Each structure stands twice: as structure tokens, then as C-alpha cells.
Amino acid sequence: MIDILQILISESFWAASLRISTPLIFGVLGALLCEKSGVLNLGIEGIFVAGAMSGWLAVWLGAGLIGGVIVAGLAGAFFGLIHAILTVPLGLSQHVSGLGVTLFATSLSYFIYRTALPNVSSPPRIEPFRPIDIPIISDIPFLGEIMGQQTAMTWLALLMVFIVWFVLYKTPLGIAIQAVGDNPNSVDAQGLSVYGLRIGSVVAGSALMGVGGAFLTMSAFDAFFFGMVNGRGWVCIALVIFASWKPGKALLGAVLFGAFDALQVRLQTEVGAFVPGQIFLMAPYVLSIFALMIAARKADYPRALLTPWFKGER
């Protein structure tokens, strides 16, 4: 008999859930920033791949872990800039451009990997981030056990939730970003640059996506391999809707998906001999779809999302 309650109240389960959710936190915050400004970024899957590969390669070449995170963020910003230029001033389809960025970023990352390591059958290993122990927090029952197993990148992801929330809701810049996603004409009437706000938001959001990809190679694993992103970018797009474009709910959604994923691993270990493994692998996605269906009915989406804007037109 499987004691699911025992699993759900264990520190190791929630530590794994938070660890699994970390790249999703970066990704959903990045997608949220893009969409708050009115731009859908379907390039996130490819940006994850680019961030994972470039961050790992930078560390392998001697840039250090912090240098690797910076390189991954710059790689994400680069592809975000391409998407922003195509969709904001040029007004091209955000769907087509995003999918094109995903294909371009993924293919370019694989090409660079094969070019840099043409004769390598297995990817070289790097020294990844290690869990850090903060004395005061580690003394807190239950929470200390969970947070004591997390690396600096998880702490950074949690910090970014607060920073994104603060910028969006407590600063003039954040108010302008939200306004440009709802009514760009009103922003233009105030003398602010609609193009500048949208391009800046997409570039910043894509940089966060790149860092989310870097987590996979620099914290969760210690190498880059094909297929490691495994649809996480698409999950982030769904989680933005689940979160109703709010950073706090985005964190909740990411951790919830991480918990589903961690639970399926444990259930597969317990009853994998009796139930096909594919059932457990698809369970987090099925549960996420149901959660999305419930949340989407009340989602307060940016009114100008997917709508091109050109100066001088009404």
C-alpha cells in the first residue's frame, strides 16, 4: 500500500519539488514579463536550450559558474532581441516569430555544441553549483531541511519572484509595462516609447529564460545533452495563464508542477512494476492541463497581448 500522505509530508519530497520547479520559475517569470508588455514569446523552448548549452560551455571553457549564468542570460537576451525586433517595430506574427526563434536557437545550440566538441561521444562534466546552507534558515524545522538542499540558483529564482513583483507593481517602470500591454495608445500619449518598453521587456524576460535553461546544466545536472529541456518551455507558457500573469501565483504554479513531477517519480518507484511507466510520466502534464482549464476561466490577460502596434495608427 502506498502511503501518499507520508510522501507529501516529507522534507525530501518538497526539496525535490522546489528543485524541479526552479527552471520553471525563471521561465514563467520571463514569459510573464514578455506577455505583460503585450508580446507572446513562444521562443522560450529554444531559449531554454540556448541558455543550457551556452552556460555550460562557458563554465567548461573556464568562465566560472557566475560567468556561466551571465553568458546564459546574455544568450537568452540575444534571442529575445531577435523576437522583439520582428514582432514589435515590424509587427510580424508573434506565433510564427516565436516558433522560428525556438527552431533557430535550438539548432544553433546543437550546431555550436557539435562544432566545439566534434569527436566527443559523451559530454564533458563541469563542477555544478552545490547546495548552500544558510545558518538561520537551516535551524527552522521542516523549512530548513528543504532549503538546505537548494543551490544558489534556486535562491536566485525565489529572489527574482520578489524583484519582478516589486518592479511590476511598485515602480513607474512596472506600471508603464502593464499599461503598454493593455493600452499602448495611452502610453504613447504620455510620451513614453511603446517600442522601447516592449523590446526591453522581451529582452529582460528572455534573459530570465536563458538563466532558467542554465539551471539544468549548472545545477540540476553537470553536462549538456540533447533533449534535456524536454518541453519545460511550453509548460511555462501554460503556467503564465494559470498564474493570471501574477508573479506570486507563477511561483505557486511552478512549485505545483514540480510537486506533480516529484510525486510521479516516487509513485513510479513504488508501483512501477504493475503500472506502465508512461502513465506516471504524463501525469504531471495531465494534472497541469486540468489546473489550467480551471484557472483560465478567470484569467485577467493583458488586453493588447498579440496585437501589433504602430506609431500614428489608432
N, C-alpha and C positions, 0 to 999 in steps of 0.2 A: 504494500500500500504506500503510495507516495504522500508524504506529508508536505503539501504545498505551503501550508502556514509556516512550517519550520523553515522552509526556504525563504519565504518572504520576510521573515524577521531576522534573518542572519546578516551580519555585517558584511560578509564576503559577497553576498548577492548584491547588495546596494553599492558596494565598492565597484563591482564589475559593471553594474548598470550605469554608474556615473562615468566610468572609463569608456564604455561603449558609446555613450551619448556625447562625449567631448567633441569629436569631429562634427557631429550633427549640430551642436550648439554654435560652433563657428559658422557652419554653413547656413543655418537658418537665420542667424543674425545678419549675415551678408546678404541673403536673399531678401530679408525684411527691409534692409536699408535701400536696396535697389527698388523694391516694389513700393515702398513709401514715397519714393520720388516719382513714381508712375512708370517705371521700366521693369518689365519681367525679364529675368536673366536665366534662360534655360541653358546657358553655358556652364552652369555650376558643376555638372558631372565632369566635364573636361578640365575645368579649373581645379577641381579636386586632384585629378590625375597629375596635372602640371605642378601643383604645389607639392604633392607627394614626391614626385621624381626630382624636381629642382632642389627642394630642401635636402633630400637625402644625398643627391650628387654633390651639393655644396659642402656638406659635412664630410663626405668621403674624400673630397679634394682638399680638406683642411680648413674650412671656414669656421668650424666650431658649431655647436648646437644653436646658439643665439644667432650666429650668422646664417645658419640654415633656415631658421624661422623667418628672418628678414628677406632672404632670397625667395622663399616660397611666397611671402606676401607680395613681393615685387612682381613675381611671375603671375600671380592672380590679378594684380593691378593692371599688368600689361594686357592680358586678355580681356579684362573688364573695359579697358580703354578702347579696344577694338570694337567691342559690342556697343559701347556708349556712342562712339562716333557714327557707327552705322545706323543706330536707332534714334538718336536724339537730333542732331542737326540734319541728318539725311532722311530721317523719318521712315526707314525701311522696316519691314515686318520684324517685330521683336521675337516672334516664334522662330522664324527662319534664321535670323541672325544668331539667336542663342544656340540653336541646334548646330549651326555652322561653326560656332566657337567651340562647342563640345567636340565635334569631329576634328577640328583643326588642332586644338590643344592636346587632345588625346594622341593623335597621330604624330604631332611634333615631339611630344614627350617620349613616345616609343622610339621615334627616329633618333633622337639625341641619345637615348639610353643605348641603343644598338651601335651608334657611331662611337660613343665613348668607350663601350665595352664590347667590341665585336666578337671576341673569342671566349667570352665568359659564359659558362653553362649555368652557373648559379650566381646570383647577385652577391657582391661583397657586403660584408656586415659592417655596421658602424656601432659606435657606443651611444645608445639612445639616452634620453632623459631618464633619470631614476626617481622613484617616489621620494618626496620630501616630507619631513616630519617637523611640523610647527609645534613647539612645546606646549603652548597654552591650549591650542585646539586638540592636540593629541590626548590631553587629560580629560576631555569631555567624553562621558560614556556613550557608546554606540557611534556617535558622530566622529569621535577621534579615530576609531578603528577604520571607518570609511575613508576619511580624508587622509589618513596616514598612508594609504596605498596609492595616492594620486601623484602624478608628476606635475612639474611646473606648468605644463601646457593646459592641464585641466584647471588649475588655479587661474591661469590667464583667461580661459574661456568663461569662467564664472565672473571674473572681473569685467570682461567685455560686455556681459549682460547688463551690469550696472552702468557702465560707460555709455552704451548705446541708449539705454533708457534715459539716462541723465541728459545726453545730447538732444534726444528727440523731444523730450517733454519739459526740459528746464532751461533750454538755451534758445536764443533767437534763431540760430542756425537750424536747430531741430524743427522749430515752428515753420521756418521757411521751407524745409524739406517736405514736411507734411502738407503744407499749402500747395507746393508745386505738384504734388501727387493727387491733389483734389481739384484744384482750380488754378492752372498755370497762368491764365489771363490775369487773375488778381495779383499774382506775384509779379508779373511783368508790369502791371500798372503801378506797383510800388517802386519800380526802378531796379528791381533785382533781376539777375540773369537766370532765366529758366534753364537755358542750356548749361550754364555753369553748375547750377545746383544738381541737375540730373546727372551730368557727366561725373561730377565729384562724388555723388552718392553711389553710382555704379562702380566707379574705380575703388572707392573705400570698401564697399560691400564685397567686391571680387577679391580684394586683398585678404579679407577675413576668410573667404572661401579657400584661398590658397593656403593659408595657415592651417585651416581645418584638414586639408589634404596632407600637410606636413606632419600632422599628429600621427598619421598612420605609419609613416616610415621612421619617425624620430621618437616615438613614444610607445605606440601600441606594438610596433614591430621594430626591427633594426635593419631592414633592407627594403628595396623596391622590387615589386614583381607585378606582372601584368594581371589585370582583373582585380586588384586589391581594393579598389574603390567600391565595386560591387553594388552600384545603384544608390549609394548614400546621397548623392546629389539630388536625385529625383525624390527621395524621401524628404529632404529639406524643403523642396518646393511645396510638398503636401503639408508639412508641418507649419509653414508660414500661414496657410489658410486655417489650420487647426488652431493656431495661436491668435487668430484675428489680428495679425500684424502688431502684436504687443510683445515686447522683449521678455517680460516675466512669464507669460504663457508659452512663449517659444522655448524657454528653459524647461518648463514643465513638460511640454510635448516631446522634447528631445530625450529627457530622462525617462519618460513613459515608454518611448520606443526602445530605449536602452534596456529597460526592465523587461519588456517583452522578449527581447533578443537574449538577454541573460537567462531568462526563465526557460526558453526553448532549449538552450544548451543543457541545462540541468535536467529537464524532463527527458531529453534525448538520451542522456546518460542513464537515467533510471529505467526507462521502458523502451529504449531503442531497439531491443531485440524483438519486441512484439508489435511495434508500430513503425511503418516506413519513415525513414529519416526526413523525407521531403515534406511530410506533414508538419514537422517541427520547424523546418527551415522557412516555410511560408507563413507560419502562424503570426510572427510579428507584423508582417505586411498586411495580412487579413485583418488583424485587430486594429491596425492603424487606419485601414480603409473605413472600418466601422466608426472609429472615433472621428475621422474626418467628415464622414457623412452627417454625424450628429452636430459637429461644430460648425460646418459650412453653412447651415441654415441661418445662423445668427452672425455670420462673419461680416464685419464692417470694413469692406475693402476700399482702397483708395479710388476715388471716383474717376480719376484720369488715367488709371492703370491701362496700359496697352494703347493709349490714344496719342498719336503723334501730335506735336505742337510746332507751329511755325510762326515766327515773329511777324506781326502785322495781320494775321488771319484771325477771324472770330468765328 
